Amino acid sequence: MKKTMFALAFAAAGLVALPAFAQDNGQNAQQGWYVGANAGYAQTHKGPYDNGDFAGGVKGGYRFAINPETSLGAEVGYVYLGRSDARGLYTQNYAGYNGNNDKSKLQGATAGLNLRYNFSPNWYGEIRGGAFFAKGEGLTNDKLNPQKVDFNSTRYYAGVGAGYNISRNWSVGVNWDYYDGSQSDKNIHLPTNLYSLSAEYRF
């Protein structure tokens, strides 16, 4: 359901904005190449895991001004979502448990779109989403006989953020992002929320 809602939102935004590719000297919308980084706390919240760890990522892309206040960016990146400790019966019933090897691990590349609206020359809000090429490890979602597995899958990510343009080139922001790290045929599910602070540089 989440995936469908975000896909519809991006499609609607694109249909509204595409006819309006225009730029003038008085606009707030940004256009051009950019790079960014973020760091914060990632929380996994399903099955064996219900805690989190330090996390962060990097990204870069190109942003098009599609009207005086709005820009659409195409971006790629990489995110590390930390390691979480298994809990309760999952740890107790994991036959291979030796003190710390029940931890999860999730990371991966991303490729997606970023829609930014500038409320003023300084303040902006944005939504984003796309493909998450997840690579991870963790316990399967089976309380009675959990197994440690590795996985690689193509899932999705989506998020929102708000920030402040310090100058023409620099901005800082606060963000929430959701990463669907899972592989159903291996019964491993690591859905993760990332709460982070970010910085961006525009060329």
KOLLOVO-206072 format. One record per atom (N, C-alpha, C): x, z negated, y negated; residue in three letters. Coordinates in steps of 0.1 Angstrom, whole numbers, plus 5000, padded with zeros to 4 digits. Atoms other than C-alpha are relative to their C-alpha. Layout:
XZYALA ...
END
This chain:
500850005012MET 500050005000MET 500950004987MET 499150015011LYS 502849914976LYS 500650144997LYS 499349875001LYS 504650244983LYS 499050104994LYS 501049905005THR 501450444977THR 499749984985THR 500350035014MET 500750274944MET 501150044991MET 498849965009PHE 504250324930PHE 500150155000PHE 499949855000ALA 504250694941ALA 498950064991ALA 501049945009LEU 500950754923LEU 500349974986LEU 499750035014ALA 502150574892ALA 501150104995ALA 499049915005PHE 505250794890PHE 499550144999PHE 500549865001ALA 503351114897ALA 499150014988ALA 500849995012ALA 500851034870ALA 500850004987ALA 499150005012ALA 503650954845ALA 500650134998ALA 499449875001GLY 505251284853GLY 499150104995GLY 500949905005LEU 502151484848LEU 499649994985LEU 500350025014VAL 501451324815VAL 501150044991VAL 498849985009ALA 504951354802ALA 500750135000ALA 499349884999LEU 506251684814LEU 499750104989LEU 500249915010PRO 504551894788PRO 500649964986PRO 499650055013ALA 506051684760ALA 501549994999ALA 498650015002PHE 509751754763PHE 500350044986PHE 499749985014ALA 510651714727ALA 500949894995ALA 499150105005GLN 513251534707GLN 500250034985GLN 499749995014ASP 513751464670ASP 500949894996ASP 499050095004ASN 516151264650ASN 499449864998ASN 500650135003GLY 513650974644GLY 499549935013GLY 500550064988GLN 512850904681GLN 500749885005GLN 499450124993ASN 513450584700ASN 500550035014ASN 499749974986ALA 513650744734ALA 501550045001ALA 498649974997GLN 517150784749GLN 500150125009GLN 499749884992GLN 518651094764GLN 501550015002GLN 498649984997GLY 521951154782GLY 500449925012GLY 499450064988TRP 524251014809TRP 500149854997TRP 499950155001TYR 524250634816TYR 500649945013TYR 499650074989VAL 525850384839VAL 499549854998VAL 500550145002GLY 524650024846GLY 500549925012GLY 499850094989ALA 525249714867ALA 499149884998ALA 500950125000ASN 523149414876ASN 500549905010ASN 499650114991ALA 523649074892ALA 498949894999ALA 501050105000GLY 521348794903GLY 499849945013GLY 500350074987TYR 519548634932TYR 499050085008TYR 500849934991ALA 518048814962ALA 499449915010ALA 500650094991GLN 515448644983GLN 499250095011GLN 500749944988THR 514348765018THR 498949915004THR 501250094999HIS 510948645027HIS 499150055012HIS 500849974989LYS 509748745062LYS 500749965013LYS 499550034987GLY 510148645098GLY 501149895000GLY 499050104999PRO 513448465105PRO 500549944987PRO 499350035013TYR 514448455068TYR 499049974989TYR 500850045012ASP 512948275038ASP 500949944990ASP 499050055009ASN 515948225015ASN 500850114994ASN 499349895006GLY 518448414995GLY 501549974997GLY 498650005002ASP 521948474982ASP 500350084987ASP 499649925011PHE 523848624953PHE 500050145003PHE 500249864998ALA 523248994949ALA 500350084987ALA 499849925012GLY 524049284926GLY 500250155004GLY 499849864997GLY 524549654923GLY 500550084988GLY 499649915011VAL 525649954902VAL 499250135002VAL 500749884999LYS 523950274893LYS 500450094988LYS 499749915011GLY 524250584871GLY 499150125001GLY 500949895000GLY 522250884861GLY 499950074987GLY 500349925013TYR 520851114834TYR 498649984996TYR 501350035005ARG 517951034812ARG 499550114990ARG 500649905008PHE 515651294796PHE 499049934990PHE 501050055010ALA 513651214764ALA 498850105002ALA 501149914998ILE 510151344772ILE 498949984989ILE 500750015013ASN 508451224740ASN 500749904991ASN 499150095009PRO 509651014710PRO 500249865005PRO 499850144996GLU 509150684728GLU 500449995015GLU 499950014986THR 509550774765THR 501150085006THR 499049924994SER 512350884787SER 499949995015SER 500150004986LEU 512650974824LEU 501450025005LEU 498649994995GLY 515950914843GLY 500050035015GLY 499749984986ALA 517151044876ALA 501349935003ALA 498850094998GLU 519650794891GLU 500349985015GLU 499650044987VAL 521650694921VAL 500849874999VAL 499350135001GLY 523250364929GLY 500349945014GLY 499750084988TYR 524350104954TYR 499749864998TYR 500450145002VAL 523049754959VAL 500449925012VAL 499750104990TYR 524249454979TYR 499149884998TYR 501050105001LEU 521549204987LEU 500349875007LEU 499550144996GLY 523548915001GLY 499749985015GLY 500150054986ARG 523248715033ARG 499049885000ARG 501050114999SER 520348485043SER 500249935013SER 499950084988ASP 520348205069ASP 498650005007ASP 501250014992ALA 517748215097ALA 499549864999ALA 500650135001ARG 515347925099ARG 499249975013ARG 501050054989GLY 513347715124GLY 500350045014GLY 500049964986LEU 512647835159LEU 500950135002LEU 499149884999TYR 514548165152TYR 501449965003TYR 498650044998THR 517847985150THR 500149925013THR 499950084988GLN 517047735178GLN 499950095013GLN 500249924988ASN 516048015202ASN 500950125001ASN 499149895000TYR 518748265193TYR 501249965010TYR 499050044989ALA 520948255225ALA 501450014996ALA 498649985004GLY 524048375207GLY 500449914988GLY 499750085012TYR 523948115179TYR 501249925002TYR 498850084999ASN 527347965172ASN 500349924987ASN 499850085012GLY 526847795139GLY 499850084987GLY 500349935012ASN 526648075114ASN 499750155002ASN 500149864997ASN 526148415131ASN 498550045000ASN 501449965001ASP 522348415125ASP 499750054986ASP 500249955013LYS 522848535090LYS 499550145000LYS 500349865002SER 521248855078SER 501050064990SER 499249925010LYS 522949125057LYS 499350124997LYS 500849885004LEU 521349395037LEU 500750074988LEU 499449935011GLN 522849665014GLN 499650155002GLN 500349864998GLY 522550035008GLY 500050084987GLY 500149915011ALA 522450334985ALA 498650024996ALA 501349975005THR 519550424963THR 500050134993THR 500149885008ALA 518250744947ALA 498550014996ALA 501350005005GLY 515250754925GLY 499850034985GLY 500349975014LEU 513550774891LEU 499849884992LEU 500150125009ASN 513450544861ASN 499250054987ASN 500949965011LEU 510650574835LEU 500149884989LEU 499750105011ARG 511550384802ARG 499150034988ARG 500849995013TYR 509250324772TYR 500649914990TYR 499450085011ASN 510750204739ASN 499049964991ASN 501050055009PHE 508449984720PHE 500550004986PHE 499449995013SER 510849994691SER 501450055002SER 498649954998PRO 514450104684PRO 500849905009PRO 499250104993ASN 515549774701ASN 499449965014ASN 500650054988TRP 513049674728TRP 499450115009TRP 500649904990TYR 512049864760TYR 499549935012TYR 500450044987GLY 510249824792GLY 500150125009GLY 499849894990GLU 510650034824GLU 499549975013GLU 500350014986ILE 509450104859ILE 500950105007ILE 499149924992ARG 511550254887ARG 499749995014ARG 500350004986GLY 511450344923GLY 500650135007GLY 499449894993GLY 512750574950GLY 500449975014GLY 499650024987ALA 514550594983ALA 501149895001ALA 499050104997PHE 516550304997PHE 500650035014PHE 499449964987PHE 519050405024PHE 500649875005PHE 499750144996ALA 519150055040ALA 501050005012ALA 499150034990LYS 522049935061LYS 500049845002LYS 500050144999GLY 521749585075GLY 500149955014GLY 500050064987GLU 521849335103GLU 499249874999GLU 500750135000GLY 519849025113GLY 499349985013GLY 500850034988LEU 517548865139LEU 498750085000LEU 501349934999THR 514549045152THR 498949904998THR 501250095003ASN 511048905143ASN 499349965013ASN 500550044988ASP 510548735176ASP 500549855002ASP 499750145000LYS 510448355176LYS 500549955013LYS 499750054986LEU 510748305214LEU 501450065005LEU 498849944995ASN 513648545220ASN 500650094989ASN 499549915011PRO 515248675187PRO 501450065005PRO 498849934997GLN 518048925191GLN 500750044987GLN 499249965011LYS 520849015166LYS 500250155001LYS 499949865000VAL 520649385157VAL 500650064987VAL 499649925012ASP 522249635133ASP 499050114998ASP 500949895002PHE 520149905117PHE 500450084988PHE 499949915012ASN 520150205093ASN 498750074999ASN 501349935002SER 516950335079SER 499850044986SER 500349965014THR 515550515049THR 498649954997THR 501250075004ARG 512950305032ARG 499750034985ARG 500349985014TYR 511950254995TYR 500449884992TYR 499850125009TYR 512650034965TYR 499150034988TYR 500849995012ALA 510549974934ALA 500249884991ALA 499850115009GLY 510849754903GLY 499650024986GLY 500350005014VAL 510149674867VAL 501149924992VAL 499050075009GLY 512349554838GLY 499650014986GLY 500150005015ALA 512549484801ALA 501349974994ALA 498750035005GLY 515449474778GLY 500150034985GLY 499749995014TYR 517049494744TYR 501250094998TYR 498949915004ASN 519249774729ASN 500949934990ASN 499050065010ILE 522249604713ILE 500550104990ILE 499549895009SER 523449934699SER 499550135006SER 500449874994ARG 523050304705ARG 500550025014ARG 499449984986ASN 525250274736ASN 499849895010ASN 500150124991TRP 524649924750TRP 498649945000TRP 501250084999SER 521649744763SER 500149895011SER 500050104989VAL 520949434784VAL 498549985004VAL 501450014996GLY 517849354804GLY 499849895011GLY 500450094988VAL 515949134830VAL 499250095009VAL 500649914990ASN 514649284862ASN 499549935012ASN 500550034987TRP 512549244893TRP 500050135008TRP 500049894991ASP 513149484922ASP 499749965014ASP 500350024986TYR 511749504957TYR 500650115009TYR 499349914990TYR 513749654986TYR 499449985014TYR 500650014986ASP 512049735019ASP 501050035010ASP 499049984989GLY 514849685043GLY 499549965013GLY 500550024986SER 513549725078SER 500150125009SER 500049904991GLN 513449925109GLN 499049965011GLN 501150054992SER 510149885128SER 500350025015SER 499849994986ASP 511350025162ASP 501049905006ASP 499050114996LYS 514049755163LYS 499449864997LYS 500750135003ASN 511549485151ASN 500849914991ASN 499350085010ILE 513749385122ILE 499450034986ILE 500649995013HIS 512249325087HIS 500749914990HIS 499350085010LEU 514249215057LEU 499550044986LEU 500549975013PRO 511949275027PRO 500649904990PRO 499250085009THR 513849144997THR 499650024985THR 500249995014ASN 513049064961ASN 501449964993ASN 498850025008LEU 515949084936LEU 499749974986LEU 500250045014TYR 515848894903TYR 501350014993TYR 498749985005SER 518649004881SER 500150024985SER 499749975013LEU 520249044847LEU 500850135001LEU 499349875000SER 521649394838SER 500650034987SER 499449945012ALA 523849574814ALA 500150155002ALA 499949864998GLU 523849944807GLU 500850064988GLU 499349925011TYR 526150184788TYR 499650145001TYR 500549865002ARG 524950524775ARG 501150084993ARG 498949915006PHE 527450804768PHE 499550084989PHE 
END
